[in-house]
Amino acid sequence: MADTIFIGLSLASILLLIALGLTITYGAMGVINMAHGELVMIGAYTAVLAGIYLNLNMILAIPLAFVVAAALGLLIERLVIRHLYGRILDTLLATWGIAILLQQAIRLEFGLTFFDIHLEGLGPGLQNLSIPPFLNSPFDIGNFTVQPYRTFIILVTLVLTALTWFLLYRTSIGIQVRAIMRNPAMAAACGINVKRVSAMTFAYGSGLAGVAGVMMAGFKTVAPDMGAALVVDGFLVVVVGGVGSLFGTIFAAGFLGETNGFIATYTNDIFARAVVFGLVILIIMWKPRGLFSFKDR
C-alpha cells in the first residue's frame, strides 16, 4: 500500500507542475493554452540536447529547461496571445496551431532536414534521458522500498510549489497577478501594467512546464508528440481544483494522481484513466466552477 501511495504521489507531482502553469495563465489571462504540452516536450528535449552537446546531467539541465521554455512562452505571448486577450476560443485555436508547429519543427529538426542537415537528439525518433546513478538505485527502509528518482520528483515539485506560493502571496508581482485574476479592467484602472504582468506570468507558467518535461523524460521516452496528452491531464486538474486557485490545483493534482496510481496498480492504465475521467465529470456536474473556485462578491 505504501508503495502504491508513493507512486501516486510522484505522478501527482508531475501533474501539479503541469497544472500550476495552466492555472495561473488561465486564471490571470483567460487563455486556454493548448501548446502547454508542447512546452513540456521542449523542456524534455532541452534536457536531452544539454546532455549531448553540453554534457550536463539531468539535474543541471532543469534550470536550463526552465529558462528555454520560459523564453519560448514569452515569445508566444508577445507574438500571438497578446493580440487575442478576451477572445478565449481564438486563443484555443491559435495555441493549438502553435502546438502543431512546435511538434513538426522538432520532427523536421527546425526545418534543417530540407537541407540534409541533421541534429543529433532531434527528429522523429525516440530519445532517452539518462538518470544520474544515485537517483537510479532503490533502497529499503524497513519494509518500504524508497525509489530515489520518484522522491526527487516530489521534492522538486514541493520546492517549485512553495516558490509559486511565495511569488503569488508574498510579493508585489503576486498581488498584481491576483488582482488581474479577479478583475483585469479594475487592475488596469489601478495602474497595473496588465500586459507586462501577463507576459511574465505566461513565461513563468511555461518555465514550470519545461521542468515537468525534464521530470517526465526520466519516466518515458522523449518524442515530438509526448506533450499532447499531458495538456489534457493538466486541464483536468485545473477544472477540478478551480480556475486560479493554487490550493485547488494542489488538491486536485494529489487526488487525481493518487486515484490514477492506485487503480492502475490493481487493474491497468486504461481503466484507471477511464475512472479518473468519470470522477472529473461527476465533480464538474456537482461543482461546475471547481472545488475551490473564487467566490463572487
C-alpha positions as CSV (number, residue, x, y, z in Angstrom):
1,M,0.0,0.0,0.0
2,A,2.8,2.4,0.9
3,D,4.5,1.8,-2.5
4,T,1.2,2.5,-4.3
5,I,0.8,5.8,-2.4
6,F,4.4,6.7,-3.2
7,I,3.9,6.0,-7.0
8,G,0.7,8.1,-6.9
9,L,2.5,11.0,-5.3
10,S,5.2,11.1,-7.9
11,L,2.5,11.0,-10.7
12,A,0.6,13.7,-8.8
13,S,3.8,15.8,-8.6
14,I,4.3,15.9,-12.4
15,L,0.6,16.7,-12.8
16,L,0.9,19.5,-10.4
17,L,3.9,21.0,-12.2
18,I,2.0,20.9,-15.5
19,A,-1.2,22.3,-13.9
20,L,0.5,25.1,-12.0
21,G,1.4,26.8,-15.2
22,L,-2.0,26.4,-16.6
23,T,-3.9,27.6,-13.6
24,I,-2.0,30.9,-13.3
25,T,-2.1,31.6,-17.0
26,Y,-5.7,30.6,-17.5
27,G,-6.7,32.3,-14.2
28,A,-4.8,35.5,-14.8
29,M,-5.1,35.8,-18.6
30,G,-8.2,33.8,-19.6
31,V,-6.0,31.9,-22.1
32,I,-6.6,28.2,-23.0
33,N,-3.0,27.3,-23.9
34,M,-3.2,24.1,-26.0
35,A,0.6,24.4,-26.6
36,H,1.3,23.9,-22.9
37,G,2.0,20.2,-23.5
38,E,4.5,21.1,-26.3
39,L,6.3,23.3,-23.8
40,V,6.6,20.2,-21.6
41,M,8.1,18.5,-24.7
42,I,10.5,21.4,-25.3
43,G,11.7,21.0,-21.7
44,A,12.4,17.3,-22.2
45,Y,14.3,17.9,-25.5
46,T,16.3,20.7,-23.8
47,A,17.5,18.2,-21.2
48,V,18.3,15.6,-24.0
49,L,20.3,18.2,-26.0
50,A,22.0,19.6,-22.9
51,G,23.3,16.1,-22.2
52,I,24.5,15.6,-25.8
53,Y,26.1,19.0,-26.5
54,L,26.8,20.5,-23.1
55,N,27.5,17.2,-21.2
56,L,25.0,18.3,-18.5
57,N,23.3,15.7,-16.4
58,M,19.5,15.8,-15.8
59,I,19.7,17.8,-12.6
60,L,21.8,20.6,-14.2
61,A,19.5,20.6,-17.2
62,I,16.5,21.5,-15.0
63,P,17.2,25.3,-14.7
64,L,18.2,25.4,-18.4
65,A,14.9,23.7,-19.4
66,F,13.0,26.3,-17.3
67,V,14.8,29.2,-19.0
68,V,14.3,27.8,-22.5
69,A,10.6,27.0,-22.0
70,A,10.0,30.4,-20.3
71,A,11.7,32.2,-23.2
72,L,9.7,30.4,-25.7
73,G,6.5,31.0,-23.7
74,L,7.3,34.7,-23.6
75,L,7.9,34.8,-27.4
76,I,4.5,33.1,-27.9
77,E,2.8,35.6,-25.6
78,R,4.4,38.6,-27.3
79,L,3.8,37.4,-30.9
80,V,0.4,35.8,-30.7
81,I,-1.5,35.7,-27.4
82,R,-1.1,39.4,-26.6
83,H,-3.3,40.2,-29.6
84,L,-6.1,37.7,-28.6
85,Y,-6.9,38.7,-25.0
86,G,-10.6,38.4,-24.3
87,R,-11.1,36.0,-27.2
88,I,-10.9,32.7,-25.5
89,L,-11.8,30.5,-28.5
90,D,-9.3,32.3,-30.7
91,T,-6.6,31.6,-28.1
92,L,-7.5,28.0,-28.1
93,L,-7.3,27.7,-31.9
94,A,-4.1,29.8,-32.1
95,T,-2.2,27.8,-29.4
96,W,-3.4,24.6,-30.9
97,G,-1.8,25.7,-34.2
98,I,1.4,26.6,-32.3
99,A,1.4,23.2,-30.7
100,I,1.3,21.6,-34.2
101,L,4.1,23.9,-35.4
102,L,6.3,23.0,-32.4
103,Q,5.8,19.3,-32.9
104,Q,6.6,19.5,-36.6
105,A,9.6,21.8,-36.0
106,I,11.2,19.1,-33.8
107,R,10.3,16.3,-36.3
108,L,11.9,18.4,-39.1
109,E,14.8,19.5,-36.8
110,F,13.7,23.1,-37.2
111,G,13.4,22.7,-41.0
112,L,17.1,21.8,-41.5
113,T,16.3,18.4,-42.8
114,F,15.3,20.1,-46.1
115,F,19.0,20.9,-46.4
116,D,20.1,17.4,-45.4
117,I,21.3,18.8,-42.1
118,H,20.5,16.6,-39.0
119,L,20.9,17.4,-35.4
120,E,21.6,14.6,-33.0
121,G,18.9,14.3,-30.4
122,L,16.1,15.7,-32.6
123,G,14.0,14.4,-35.4
124,P,11.1,11.9,-35.4
125,G,13.0,9.2,-33.5
126,L,12.7,8.4,-29.8
127,Q,15.2,9.8,-27.3
128,N,16.1,8.7,-23.8
129,L,17.3,10.8,-20.9
130,S,19.8,9.2,-18.5
131,I,19.1,9.5,-14.8
132,P,22.1,10.1,-12.5
133,P,23.2,6.8,-10.9
134,F,22.5,8.0,-7.4
135,L,18.8,8.6,-8.4
136,N,18.5,5.2,-10.0
137,S,19.3,2.8,-7.2
138,P,16.3,1.9,-4.9
139,F,17.0,1.0,-1.3
140,D,14.9,-0.4,1.6
141,I,13.9,1.3,4.8
142,G,12.2,-1.4,6.8
143,N,9.6,-2.9,4.6
144,F,9.4,0.2,2.4
145,T,11.4,0.5,-0.8
146,V,12.5,4.0,-1.5
147,Q,12.8,5.0,-5.1
148,P,15.2,7.9,-5.3
149,Y,14.0,9.3,-8.6
150,R,10.4,9.4,-7.6
151,T,11.5,11.0,-4.3
152,F,13.5,13.6,-6.3
153,I,10.4,14.5,-8.4
154,I,8.3,15.0,-5.2
155,L,11.0,17.2,-3.7
156,V,11.4,19.4,-6.8
157,T,7.7,19.8,-7.0
158,L,7.4,20.8,-3.4
159,V,10.2,23.4,-3.9
160,L,8.6,24.9,-7.0
161,T,5.1,24.9,-5.4
162,A,6.4,26.7,-2.4
163,L,8.2,29.2,-4.7
164,T,5.0,29.7,-6.7
165,W,3.0,30.3,-3.5
166,F,5.6,32.8,-2.3
167,L,5.6,34.7,-5.6
168,L,1.8,34.8,-5.6
169,Y,1.1,35.7,-2.0
170,R,4.3,37.4,-0.7
171,T,5.5,39.6,-3.5
172,S,4.2,42.7,-5.2
173,I,4.1,41.0,-8.6
174,G,1.9,38.3,-7.0
175,I,-0.5,40.9,-5.7
176,Q,-0.8,42.2,-9.2
177,V,-1.3,38.7,-10.7
178,R,-4.1,38.0,-8.2
179,A,-5.7,41.4,-9.0
180,I,-5.7,40.6,-12.7
181,M,-7.3,37.2,-11.9
182,R,-10.1,38.8,-10.1
183,N,-10.8,41.8,-12.4
184,P,-8.3,42.8,-15.1
185,A,-10.1,46.0,-16.0
186,M,-10.1,47.2,-12.4
187,A,-6.4,46.2,-12.1
188,A,-5.5,48.3,-15.1
189,A,-7.5,51.2,-13.7
190,C,-5.4,51.0,-10.5
191,G,-2.2,51.4,-12.5
192,I,-1.2,47.8,-13.0
193,N,0.6,47.1,-16.3
194,V,-1.7,44.2,-17.3
195,K,0.2,43.3,-20.5
196,R,3.6,43.2,-18.7
197,V,2.4,41.2,-15.8
198,S,0.5,38.8,-18.1
199,A,3.7,38.2,-20.1
200,M,5.7,37.5,-17.0
201,T,3.0,35.1,-15.8
202,F,2.9,33.3,-19.0
203,A,6.6,32.9,-19.1
204,Y,6.8,31.6,-15.6
205,G,4.0,29.1,-16.3
206,S,5.8,28.0,-19.4
207,G,9.0,27.5,-17.4
208,L,7.2,25.2,-15.0
209,A,6.1,23.2,-18.0
210,G,9.7,22.9,-19.1
211,V,10.7,21.5,-15.7
212,A,7.8,19.0,-15.8
213,G,9.2,17.8,-19.2
214,V,12.6,17.0,-17.6
215,M,10.8,15.0,-14.9
216,M,8.7,13.2,-17.5
217,A,11.8,12.3,-19.5
218,G,13.1,10.2,-16.7
219,F,10.0,8.0,-16.9
220,K,9.2,7.7,-20.6
221,T,10.9,8.1,-24.0
222,V,11.1,11.6,-25.4
223,A,9.2,12.2,-28.6
224,P,7.7,15.1,-30.5
225,D,4.1,14.2,-29.5
226,M,4.8,13.4,-25.9
227,G,3.1,16.5,-24.6
228,A,-0.2,16.2,-26.5
229,A,-1.9,14.0,-23.8
230,L,-0.3,15.9,-20.9
231,V,-2.1,19.1,-21.6
232,V,-5.5,17.3,-21.2
233,D,-4.4,15.9,-17.8
234,G,-3.3,19.4,-16.8
235,F,-6.6,21.0,-17.7
236,L,-8.4,18.2,-15.8
237,V,-6.5,19.3,-12.6
238,V,-7.3,22.9,-13.2
239,V,-11.0,22.3,-13.8
240,V,-11.4,20.1,-10.8
241,G,-9.4,22.4,-8.5
242,G,-10.9,25.6,-9.6
243,V,-9.5,28.2,-12.1
244,G,-6.9,30.4,-10.4
245,S,-6.9,28.5,-7.1
246,L,-3.4,27.4,-6.1
247,F,-4.7,25.3,-3.2
248,G,-7.3,23.7,-5.5
249,T,-4.7,22.8,-8.1
250,I,-2.5,21.2,-5.4
251,F,-5.5,19.2,-4.0
252,A,-6.8,18.2,-7.5
253,A,-3.3,17.0,-8.6
254,G,-2.9,14.9,-5.5
255,F,-6.4,13.5,-5.7
256,L,-6.3,12.6,-9.4
257,G,-2.7,11.4,-9.3
258,E,-3.3,9.1,-6.3
259,T,-6.6,7.8,-7.8
260,N,-4.9,7.0,-11.1
261,G,-1.9,5.4,-9.4
262,F,-4.0,3.3,-7.0
263,I,-6.4,2.0,-9.7
264,A,-3.6,1.4,-12.3
265,T,-1.7,-0.7,-9.8
266,Y,-4.5,-3.1,-9.3
267,T,-6.0,-3.1,-12.8
268,N,-4.4,-1.3,-15.7
269,D,-3.6,2.2,-17.0
270,I,-6.6,2.4,-19.4
271,F,-9.2,1.5,-16.8
272,A,-7.5,3.9,-14.4
273,R,-7.8,6.8,-16.9
274,A,-11.5,5.9,-17.5
275,V,-12.2,6.1,-13.8
276,V,-10.4,9.4,-13.5
277,F,-12.4,10.9,-16.4
278,G,-15.6,9.6,-14.8
279,L,-14.7,11.3,-11.5
280,V,-13.9,14.5,-13.2
281,I,-17.3,14.5,-15.0
282,L,-19.1,13.9,-11.7
283,I,-17.2,16.7,-9.9
284,I,-17.8,19.3,-12.6
285,M,-21.5,18.3,-12.6
286,W,-21.6,18.9,-8.9
287,K,-19.3,21.9,-8.8
288,P,-19.1,23.4,-12.3
289,R,-16.5,26.0,-11.2
290,G,-14.3,23.5,-9.5
291,L,-13.9,22.5,-5.8
292,F,-12.0,25.7,-4.7
293,S,-13.0,28.4,-7.1
294,F,-13.1,32.1,-6.2
295,K,-16.3,33.3,-4.6
296,D,-18.2,36.1,-6.2
297,R,-18.7,39.3,-4.4
